Amino acid sequence: MAITLSRDQSIPAPPLSPRLTPAQVWGIVLLAPYLLVFLAFVVYPVCYGLWLARAPSNYVALYNDPIFARAAVNTLIFLVIGINIKMLIALFLSGFFAQQRTWIKWLSVIFILPWAVPSIPTILSVRFMLNPEWGMVNHLIFTLTGDDGPNWLNDPTVALSMAIAVHIWKSLPFWTLILITGRLAIAHDLFEAAEVDGASWWQKFRFITWPSMQTLYITCTLLSMIWTLGDFNSVYLLTGGGPADLTHVLSTLGIRYLRLDQLSLAMASIVCAMPFVLPLVYFMMKRLSR
């Protein structure tokens, strides 16, 4: 007996693979370009850099280079001072910009400009302003006091301090925005109940705001440390590692070796930053997995 199918009945398509469903096959096809890009621009450069830095003689040369020791110390100072000051300021500014006032909203637009504008013009403009001869800062000092201003970028301590300040100024708006979202997620009823009980602003921050934002704050701090290790713009564009190569950090030291055509030393200096990065990545992923 012949069996006929009506028009409203459909025959399922055969699977594209005996072990994979059509949805799984299409998922692999769509992910393949992204996987190829990741392998070509992330995995391959990292593996190639590790291969270039594999020789022990590279690390012996770094150990004997006094600039490397100074760059490692500068990196640690940059991380400890710059990140903690930046995150503390962002924490308290998030409370200021979270207020529902019109003039504060307009002020927040101006506040976010340093982060929104590209790094090269903003940091170079700061460098021009700090020029000892015709910079705007020293010109203002001379106009007000009659004395010549200091040579801001000629002293290693002052130059590194200026680089830390530029880094804070450039990245502060981003972390402030992140912490603002954390503040806005806190139930407003908790603050109203605290006001009824007569709590001060410090008590509300200590017992309501901080416990609610502690995890977000620590996670942002760890992530900021990881990103700051790779930030060479604040130092390289402002001081160029000078004076006398005394303000280099590990990221700019690699560029110095590249300019000297010492590719293996450049890669080795970057590898030396991994002891800073890997523990931070571990703690951040462990905290996020909770």
N, C-alpha and C positions, 0 to 999 in steps of 0.2 A: 504494500500500500504506500503510495507516495505521500509524503508529509510536506505540506506547504506552510510557509511562514507568512503571517500578516505583515503589512507595511510598518505597523507600530512596534514590531518586535525587531531588536537589533542583535547582531551576533558580536560577541566581545572580540576585540582584536587580540591576536596572538601576542604573547610577551616578547619583548625585544631581546631578552636574555633568559635562558632557562633558570638562572638563579636570582635575577633581579626583576622587580616589577617595573612597568613603564615609568612610574613616578620616580623610582630610584635611579633609573637610567637617565632621565631628563635632569634630575638633580645633579648627577655627576657631570653631565654635559655642560650645564650652566655654571658649575663651580670650577670647571677645568681652566678657563681663562684667568680667573683670580688666583688659582693655585700656581699657574705658570708665572704670573707676575710676581707672586710672593717668592717663588723659588729663584727667579732671575734677579730681583732687586733687593731681596732681604737675605735669603739663605746663602746664595752664592757669594755676595760681597763679604758676609761675615766669615764664611769658611775660608775665603781667599785671604782675608786679613789675618786670620789665625794661622794660616799656612805661611804667610810672609813673616810673621812674628815668632815662628817656631824655634828659631836658633837661640840657644842659651847665650851666645855672644852678644845678641842684641840687648839683653837685660843686664849683662856685665857693663856694656857701654852706657846704658842708662844710669846704672849705679855710680859710675865714675863721672857722670856729667852733673856738675853742681846745679845746673838749671833745672834738671829733673827733680832733685830734692826740693828746691824752692817751689816748683810748680805743684808738687804733691802737698806741701804745707799750705800753699795758697788755695788749693782746691778744698782742703779740709776747712780752712777759715771761711772760704766762700760759702760752703754748705752750712756750717754751724751758725754763723752770724746772719748771713743773708736770708736763709730760709726761715729761721725762727722769728726774726724781726718781721719779715714779710707776712707770715701766717698770723702772727699776733695782731698786726695792724689790720689785716683783712678780716679777722674775727670781730674786731670792734667796729670797723667801718661797715661791716654787714648789718650791724644793728642800727647804724645811723641811716644807711640808705634803704633800710626796710620800712622806714616811716612813710606813711601815706600823706605826703605833702607835695604840692605842685612844684615848689621851687627846688625841692630835693630831687624830684624826678628829672628836672632840667639839669641840675648839677651832676646827676649820674651820667648823663649823656657826655658831658665834658670829661668826667672822670674816666670813662672807658676809652677815650681817644688814644692814649698812649699804647694800649694793648691792640687796638684795632688798626692803627697805622703800622706799616712795615717797619722792621727794625733798622734797616740801613739809613733811611733819612732821619729817623728820630734820634738814633744814637750819634750819628755824625753831626747833627745839629747841636747836641749837647757838647760834643768835642769842640766845635767851633766856638760855642759860648764860653768854654773854659780856656780858650787860647790866652796866654799871658800877655800878648801884645795888643791884640785888637778884639779880644773876646768881650761879649756884653757884660759878663760878671765882673771882670776886673775894671772895665770902664765904669760900671756903676759904683764899685768900691772907690775908685779914684774921684768920682764926682762927689760922693758923700763925705769922704774922709781926707782926700788930697794925697793919699798914700797909694803906692802901687800894690796891686793884688798879688797873691802868691802864684807861683808856677804850679798849677794844680796837678799836672800830669808828669812833673819832673821828680817828685818824691815818691818812692815805691809804696810807702804806707798810704799816703794820700791818694795816689792813683788807684790802688786796689780798693780803697774805701769808696772812691767815686764809681768804680765799676760795680761794686756791690749795690750802691745807691741806685745806679741806672737799672740794674737787674730788678731791684725791688719796684722801682717806679714803672718799669715796662710790664711786669707780670702781675702786679698787685690787683688791677681791675678784674682779671680773669678769676683769681681765687676768691675775690670779694663776691663776685656774682655766684660762684658755687656755694659759698657759705650763706648768701642771702636766701637761696632756695632751701637750704637746711633750716633757716630761721622761720621761713614762711610755712614750713611743714609742721611746725609745733602748734598744737591746739591753742587757740586764743583764750579758751575758757580757763586754762591753767593760770594765765597772767591775770585774768579778771578775779579769780579766786584769791590769788596772792595779793592783789591790791586791796581787796576787801579785808584781808587779814593784816594789812598795814606793812607789807614787805617792802623793803627798799629796792632800788634798782640792782644793787649788788647781790642781794638775797635772791631776787628773781633770776639773775644771771647764774648764780652759783647752784641753785637747787632746781631750776627749770631749764634754762637755755643750755648750759654746759652739759648736763647729763644727756640731753636730747641730741646734741651736736658732737659729742666726744668722738664717736666712731667716724663720722664724716670728717672731722678736723684731722684726726690721725691719718686717715686714708689719704686726704689731700696733701698732708705734709710728706708722707712717704712718696707719693707720686711726684710731688714738686721736687724732691731730692733727685729722683731718677731723671727728670727732665733737665734739672739744673746742671747735672754732670755733663750733659751733652750741649749745653748752651755756651757757645763760644763768641756770640755776637757782642755781649756786654763788655767783654775784655778785649777782644780782637779789634773791634771797631772803635773803641774808646782809647785804649792805650797801645794797641798793637803788641802787647807783651812787655813794653818798655816801662820805665827806662832801664836800659842794660839788661833786658830780658828778665826783670825781677818781678813782674806781675803776671807771668804766664800761669795758667791753670792747665790741667792735663789735656783738655780739649784743644786749647790754642797751641800747646806744645807740639801736638801732632802736626798742626799746620806749619809750624816753624821747621820741623824736620822735612816736611814735604817741600818747602821752599828751598831747602838745602839739598834736595834730591836724595834724601835718606829715607826711602819708603819703608824699609824694614823697621827702622827706629820709630817712625811715625806710627806704624801699626802696633809696635810693642808698647809705646806710651799709652795708646788707647786701651790695650789689653790690661795694662796696670790699673785702669779704672774699674775693672770688673769686680775686684774685692769690695768696692764701694757699692756697686749696683746690685750684685746677686743677693746679698742679705736683705736689701730693701725690697727687691722683687719677691723674695720668699715671704717676708713678713706681710707684705701687702696682699699677696694672693692668699695667705693663710687667714688674714683678717676678713677678706672679702668672701671666703668660702664658708664662713660661719653662718 
